[in-house]
Amino acid sequence: MPPATPTPAPHLIGRLRQVRLLALDVDGVLTDGRLYFQADGIEIKAFHTHDGHGIKLLQRAGIVTALITGRDSPMVSQRAAALGIRHVHQGVADKLDVLSELCQRLDIGLEHVAYCGDDMPDIAAIRHAGVGISVPGAPSYIRRHADWVTATPGGHGAVREICDTLLQAQGHWDAVLDIYLHGTR
């Protein structure tokens, strides 16, 4: 049976098999990019539950996850804690620098990283990661630097599309499905 998730170009599958770290921008990738503020100034963000479950599945498969965002938001910290994401970097101006430092700490080469972003601060990380990913809502001048542009928009399951595709490429998909189809662990 064919996979239910769209896959990137066939030449990327080999690179996806090598991914050990998925690093994500937040606004525009895990959210739809809109910022909501209450009258008291408190920021509100909406995250898609499918993305969160995909991140948990990746972590169970041994793939490290990280968030690297230019904004600083308590909502990001809360969401990361709920998902068990230990590597959270907020208020970042140079995302490639932070990604490179994280890779060094984790002993993971940039060629083993999938990075997804949607705006100018993400270009360098997209270009230097083993698999650079963007979302359809990103400007064309960002998308053209990506190896893969998801079919699903940011904030609407794009991260789940990435997670499912990584799990499929790395041979974890049948085991993941089996857990939910048959209750096997």
N, C-alpha and C positions, 0 to 999 in steps of 0.2 A: 504494500500500500504506500503511495507517495506521501511525503511529509505534508502536513497541513499548513505549514508556515512557508511563505515565499523565501527562496534562498538567493543569496548573492550570486554573482557570476561564478561559473565553475572554476575558473582559475584562482579564486579566493578560498576555495574549500580547503586546500592544503595549508594555507596560512591560518585559517580558522582552527584547524586541528592543533595548531601549535600555541594557541592563546592560553595563557595562565592567569592573566589579569584583565578584567573588564573595568575600565575607568570611564566615568560618565560625568558630563556637565549636568547641571540640574535644570535651570530655567530654559525651557524650550526643548528639553530632552525628556526629563522625568516629569516635567509639567508642560503645559501648553505655551509657556512663555509669558503669559499675562501675570501681572502682579496685582494682588488685591489688598487694599488697606481699609481697615475699619476706621470709623470716625476718631477713635482714640489712638490711631497710628499703628495699631497692631497689624502685622502682615499675615495674610492667609495664603496658603498654597494648596492646590489640589493635586494629589498623586493618584495614579491609576493602580488599582489593586492587582491587576494582571502583571504589571511591571514588578511589583513587590514580590509576587509569588515566583516569577521568573528568576529574580535575583536570589531568592532562597534556594531554588533548584540548582542554580549555578554553584552556589556555595557548597551545597551537599555533594556536588560532583567534584569539588576541590578547586574550583576556579575562584580566585580572589576577586573581590569587588571593591571599588573605590569611587568616591565622589570628589570632584575637583570643580569648584564653582567660584566665580568672581564676587558673588554677593555673600553676605554673612547673614544667616537667618536661623533663628531658633527652631523654625519648622523643619529645616533640613536636618538639624541635629536630632530632632525627635524622630523623624522618619528613618534616618540612618540607624538610630538605636533600635527602633522597632524591627528593622530588617537584619540587624546584626552586622551592619557594615562598619568595620573598625577603622577604615582609612577614609577619613572625612577631612577635606581641606577646603576651608571657606575664606573668602576675602582674598582670593588669589589673583594676582596681576599677570604672572607668567606661568601659565598652565604647563607648558612643556618642561620648565625647570622643576616644578613640583612633581610632575610625573616621572621625570628622570631620577630625582632624589628618592621617590617612592620605590622605583624599580631597583635602585641600588640597595636600599634597605632590605628589600624582599629577595634580592639576588635573582631578578627577572630581567632579561634583556628587553629593550623596547620592541624587538621583533616578535616578542611573545605577548604583546599588549594589543587589545582592541580598545580604541578610544572613540567615544561618540560625543560630538559637540555640534553646535548650530550657529556660531557667530564668530566674529573676528578673533576674540581671545583664544578660540579653539583651533585656529588654522594650523599653527605649528605642531600641536599635539596630534591632530588628525594626520598631518603629513609625515610625522616621524614614527607613529605607531606602526606595528606590524600590519594591523588592519585599521585604517581610518574610516570612520563611519559618520554619516550625518543623517538628518531627517528631512522629509520633503518640505517643511516650512522654512528651512534655512535659506538664506539668499543664494542665488545661483553661484556667486563668486565664492561661497563656502562649499557648496555641494560639489563643485568641480574639483576640489582638492581631495574629496573623499574617495576611497576605494569602493564604497557601498553606501547607497542612500536607501534607508528603510522604506518600505511601502507604507508603513503606518506612521501617522504624525506623532510628534513629540507630545507627551502627556496623554496620549490615547492608546498606549500599548506598544510604542516603538521599542522600548527596552525589552519587553517580553518577546517581540519578534527577534531581537538580537540574541536574547538568552536561549530561546528555542532553537535558533539556527546553530548557535555554538554547541548546544547539547547534541543536536543531530550530527554535526560535523565531527564531533569527538566521540561518537559512538555511545552516548549515554541515553539517547532518546527512548529506546525500547525498555530499558530498566526503569526510567522515570514513568513511562506509561504503565508499566506492569504494576508499579506501586499503587496506582490509582484504579487500575482495572481489576486487580486481583488482591490487593492488600498485602502484597509481599514486600518484605523489607530487605 
